[in-house]
Amino acid sequence: MKIRVSTNGPYIVTGGVPLTVMEIANDDRGDCRSWQKVREYPLREEYALCRCGHSKNEPFCDGTHAKDRFNGTETAGDEPYLENPTVIRGPELELADYEGLCAHARFCLRAGGIWNLTERSDIPDARDTAIDEACNCPSGRLVLRDRKSGEAIEPALERAIVVIENPARGEHGPLWVRGGIPVESADGRTYTIRNRVTLCGCGRSRNKPFCDGIHIGL
Ligand code: FES
């Protein structure tokens, strides 16, 4: 399975990667709590996903990028967002926060926020909520480690691509790449493989091909 970024064009997905649409579901308080699968596309060996944000056949490319002369220049080449995360050390958990990768899914805001919860991670409820929030973070901005073992706490994710919808806020995108599928740049470099990655689907990210949250409010 692989995702290749094409020059000023779509993501070319090969290897039979499952494709679904999931909505962010809120609880009674309006906090983001879970993912709800609302659509599953028939499995295809190869397909092209829109990267410019203007296809009339979303999430698939319909060729509009060429008419619009989409500039899809990748700017994440040196991956500055993966260096020097903000680190918060709590009693049981350590949080690495790669803020520039934020896709604004907002799971991290519940119960005082993951930063606060990490600092109180000797309390079982706070620890469990922090882990739940980190594991629901689609972009991998938030990575927790167990301080005793030093191991990263990652959700078990099947390899798949998920189109993210947030109907409560009328937000569409980005594309959530789950399970460590390699993403290759237009010039053939493989980006750091991560369990949770979000790719830009609106064409406006300043960190292409990754989402930087700019789709909020479009
Ligand atoms: S990338 Fe082809 S229509 Fe958007």
Residues whose N, C-alpha, C, O or C-beta is under 5 A from the ligand:
A	BS01	FES	G9 P10 L49 C50 R51 C52 G53 H54 S55 C61 D62 G63 T64 H65
